[in-house]
Structure formats: structure tokens, C-alpha cells
Amino acid sequence: MPLKINLKKGQKIILNGAVIENTNPRSISFALMNEASILRDSDVLSAEDACTPASRIYFNVQCLYLFPDDKEKYSQNVNQLLKDYDDAAASGKPITYAIRDFLLQGEYYAALRQARELIEHESKVLGNVQEPVAEL
């Protein structure tokens, strides 16, 4: 079944590693007739923005999805990052295990959705951390 994509003026997508931007003054639409790795610009995380443990996991899963030629490198990175996250925040294990399962099945987009949940989990965990009370 084809996937219909609508792009507003100036909106970008990544399609099989290539960045495509709508430079038309109006919205455009097109249909993908076969399977492809695609991310909207709102779902893309840059290397510079991957500054927390969970966002680094997301970034590496994103790279696995978009750049299959570097699968070994990104797989090693994400596996180590998931292990480190589990060690630091055991409450996130259901999410990290789901990410691992999707990666093992080759379901990279589903793993990305779980990684987004991990970012939310991290935010909640860090939100519970309080500033130390200053000594008088």
C-alpha cells in the first residue's frame, strides 16, 4: 500500500538518507510506492542536540534506520548506550527492552518511537531530581 506524504512549504524529509525540501510556495504531496526509510524534519535529531543519554540512544537508532551501511557501528553504540541507561535508571528497562526487541526484528522506526518514549522517561526521572540544599 502506498504511503502518501504531504510537505508544506519549506518542510523537509529524509528519504533513504537524502534530505528533500519542498521549495514550492505551496504544499506538495507524493506517494511512496515501495518501502523506504523516511523521517520528517520534526522527527530528526541532530548530533549536536543529542546531549542526554536517552537522546543519544534516539540519535543512534535514527542513524541505524537511515544509514544501514554503518549498521555495525551504530548497533554497537546503541547497545552500549542502552546498557548504560539500564544501569543508571532501572525504571526505564521496559522501554529499553522494547527498543532492543524492535532492533532485533529490524523494526527501526518502531524502535525510534520507543526511543522517543525513553526521552520522555528521562525527562520525568530528571524532573524528580532536586537541587541539593545549600548548607547554612
N, C-alpha and C positions, 0 to 999 in steps of 0.2 A: 504494500500500500504506500503510495507516495506521501511524502511529508511536505506540506505547504509552509513556506517561510515568508513572512511579511517583514520588510525592513522599512523603517521610517527614514526620512532624510537624515543623512549623517550617521546612521546606525551601522555598526559593524558586526560581522560574524567571523568566526574562524571555521573554515571548511577544509578538513584534511590537512591542517597546518597552514593553510593560506588565509591571510586576512582579506576579507572582502568588505568594501564600504559602499553604501548607497550614496552616490554623488548626485543623483537625480533630485530635483527640487520637490518631488512628490514621493510618496511611499511606493514601493515596488513589491511584487510578490513573485515567487518562483516555486517550483516543485522539485524536490529531490526524488528521483525515480529508483535509486538504489541506496544501499546502506553506506553511510559516511559518518565520519567524526565531525560533529558540529557543535559549536558553543556560541551563544550570543555574547556580545561585549559585556553585558551585565553579569555574566557568569564567569568571566575571565579574571583570574587573579595574577597580577604581575609578580615577578620575583622580588621586587622592592617592597611590595605590600605583604609578602609572606613573612611576617615578622613575629609570629607566635607559633608555638608548637602545632596547634591544630591547623593554622593557615599554611604552614609548611607541608603538612600532610596533604591538604587540599591541592596545593601547588604541584606536588609530585604526582598525585593521582591525575591531575589535569594534564601534566606532561606525558604520563603513560597513555592517556586517551588520545592526545593529539600527535604524539611523536613515537609511533610504535618501533621505529628503527633504534631508539635508545631505551628499549624496554628493560634491559638488564640493569642499566644504571639507575633508572627511576624506581624499579622494583626494589633494589637494594636500599635505596634512600627511604622509600615509604615503609618498608618493613622495619628498618631501624627506628624511624620516627614513631611508628605505631607502638613498638616495644617500649620506647622511652615514655610515650604518653601513658601507656598502661601502668608503668612503674610509678609515674608521678600522680596520676588521677585514676585510681581503680574504678571509680564510679562511671567512667567512660567506656569500660570494657564492652558492654553490649554494642556500642556504636563501632568501636574499633574492630570487634569480631565481625560485625556485618560488613565493614569495609573490606576486611580480608576475604570473606566469603565471596563477595562480588568480584574482587580482583581475581581470585582463583577461577571463577567462572568466566572471566573475560568480559564481565559487565562493568566497564569502566564508567559509563555515565551514571549508573546506579551507585557505584562507589563514590562518585563525586557528590551525589545527593546526600549520601551518608556523611561524607566529609564536611559538608555544609552543616549538618546536624552537630558534628563534633565541634565545629567553631562555635555554635550556639551553646553547647555544653561547656566549653572552655570559658565562655563569657559568664555563664552562671556560676561556675566554680570560682573564677577570679572575682566575681561580684561579691562572693561570700568572704573573701579575704579582706580583713580590716587593717587599717594603718595601725602600727604599734603605738601604744600610748606613750607619750613623751614623759620621761621622768621629771619629777618636780625638783 
